[in-house]
Amino acid sequence: MMILKIQQIFKRLLFILTISFFSISVYAQRNKLQPLFNGKDLVGWSKYIDKRGLNNDPKHVISVKDSLIHVTGEEFGYIATNKSYKNFRLLIEFKWGEQKFSPRENDRRDAGICFYVNEHDNRIWPKSAEFQIQEGDVGDLWLIDNVTGYVDGLQTQPKDYARITKKKDAERPKGEWNALELICMNGKVQFIVNGVVVNEGERLSVSDGRILLQSEGAELYYRNIKIEEFEL
């Protein structure tokens, strides 16, 4: 038992040192961040609306408004990058709007950033990992459709939906902008909310794919979406 605990502590320290070194390196390379959203339209992204399919959004559930990506939430769906990513750093800001829709009009506002999504997997919750965006739960890690990983040295079990709760709460009240940062490096992931590291994992069973922004029954806005890729 003691040996197991020592091994877990060693793995945890190694992960922290690796991420810390990576974060320092990233900080020194901020000028390499590239815009992932041009502020004018959704060039570079594809849209998927439940029961309507690809790029069929007659209700304008997801659109560009006043240089922001506006998600009404009226129908479930997402926009996804046309390009796949492996080792990267993603910056994005979001804030909640007012509207909520059935079947979640009485629930907490919900959305999310799914990543490592296969280019052919077009469905509402595709096989992926997710940076949760939900009132009170921003920064939770979800593993979807039997994706597994290691958290605190322990392997998660394959499930339809496995939740790893954030370690800290750093989200701001409704109506304020929240700055999110997602770092993915060789199977290791780190979630940062408003400058605070809130969740970490490693050895994910998925390792590359698209990034998607969800519409899940609640109005919200996205802005300042930037990405930096790393060749390791």
N, C-alpha and C positions, 0 to 999 in steps of 0.2 A: 504493500500500500504506500509506504514512504517513497519507494523508488518511483512508483507511478506519479505521485504528486510532484516529485523533483523533476521528472520528465515533462510534466505539464507546465510547470513553472518555467523550465528552460525554453520550451517551445514558445511560450507566451512572451518571454523576454526577447527571444530571437525575432519574433514577429514584430514586436514594438520597435526594436532597433532597425529592422529592415524598412518598416514604414516610415520611421523618423528620418532615416537617411534619404529615403525616396522623397519625402515631403520637402526636405531641405533642397534636394536637387531640383524638384519641381519649382520651388520658390525662385530659384536662380534662373529658371527658364520661362518665366511668365510671358515673355514677349512671343513665345511660340504658340500661345493660345490663338485659335482661329474661331471666327463666328460660325455657329452651326445654324443660326437663324438670322436672316438678313434684315429683319424688321419691316419687310415689304410684302412678302408672300411666302408660300411654303415650298419653294424650290428646294430640292434635296430631300424632301419628305414625301412619304405616301400616307394616304388616309384610309382608315378602315372603320366602318360603322356597322355595328351588329345588325344582321339580317338584311343589310344592304350591300355589303361587300366592299371591294377596293374602290377608293376615289369616287364614291357615290354618297354625297352629303347634301341632299336638297334642303334640309333645315339649317344648314350652316352651323352645325354643332361645334365645329372647330374652324376658326377663321383668324385672319389677321385684322386687328382693329387698333388704331392709334399706336402703331409700332409694337403692339403686344400680340402674343398668341392668346386668343380668347376662346375658352372652352365653356359652352353653355351648360354642358352636362345633361342635356335633354335626352340624348340617346347614348348608350354605351359604345365606346370605340376608342380609337387612339390615332395619333400620327406616329410614324416610324421613320427613322433615317433610312434612306436608300442604301447607304453604305454600312458595312459591318465593321466592328471595332473589336480589338483584343486588349491591348495595353493602352490605357488612356486615362485622362483626367477630364471630368465633365463639370462645368460650372453652370448653374441655372438658378434663377430666382422665380418665386411664385408667390401669389397671394390669393386668398379666397374672395369670391364674389358673394352675391346675395342669394341667388336662385338655387333651389333644390328640387329634384324631380322624383317621381315614382320609379321604382319601388323604395326609394331611399329618402323620401321627403321628410321623414321623421328621424333619420339617422344622422350621425356625424358626417360632415363633409369628407369625401374620400376621393383619392386619385393615386397616382404613383408613377415612378420611372422604372420600367422594366428594361433589363439589359441582357446581352448575350442571347438575343432572340433569333432563331433560324429564319432565313430570308423567305422560306416557303410556309412558315407557320403563321397563318393569318386566322386568328381567333381572339376572343376577348382577353383570355388569360393564357397566353402561349407559354410553352416550356421556357423558363427563364429564372433569373433572380430579380428581385424588386426592391428598390429604395422606396419605402412606403411614404406616401403623403396622405395623411388622415388626421383630422383634428385630434390632438392629444397623443398621436402615435407617429409623428414625423420622425423618421430615422429607423423605424423597425425594418428588419431584413426579412423578406419573404422568399422562400424557395418553392417554385411552382412546378407541378407536374413531375414529381420524383427527382428533382434536382437536389443534390446533397452537397454538403461542405463540412468544414471543421470550424467550430466556435469554441474558444477557450480550451483547445486541445482535444475536444470530443467531437466525434462525427455525428452529424444529424441523420435521422432516419428518413428514408424515401417516403414521401406522402404527396397527396394531391396538393396540399398547401401546408408548408411548415413555417412557423413564425419564430423569429429570433428577436426578442424585445430589445429595444434600445437601452443602453446603459445609463444615459443621461437625457434630461429634457432640456432642449435649447430652443424650441420653436417659439415664435412670437404670436401675439393674439391675432384673431381674425381681423383682416383689413390692413395688416402690416405686411411688408415684403419679407420673405424668408430667403436667405442665401444658402443653397445646397451645393455640396461638393462631393463628387463620387470619384474615387481613385481605384482603378483596377490594374493590378500588376501581377502577371504570372499566376493567376488563380487567387490572389489575395485581394480583398476588397476593404475599403474603408469609407464610412459615411460620415460626413461633416455637416452639421447644421449650424448656421450662423457662427462659424469659426470654432465650434466645439465638436470634437470626435465623439460620436454617439454610438457607433456600432462598427464591428470588424468581423471578418471571416476569412477563411483561406481554403485552398484546395477544392474549389468548386468543381462540380462535375460538368459544368459548361464553361467554355473558355473564350468564345468569340461570337459575335452576332450583332444584330441591329439594336438600336436604342429606341424605346417608344415612350410617349407621354400619353397618359390615359385620360379618358372621359368616363366618369363613373357616377353620374347622377347629381353632380354638384358643380356649380359655376366656379371657375378659377382663371387666373391669368398667368402666363409665363413670359419672361423677358431675359435679356442678357445671357443667352445660351451660347456657351463657348466650349471648345474641346481642344485638347492637346493629345496627340498620339506619341507613343514612345516605342522606339526600336530597341529591344533588349536582347 
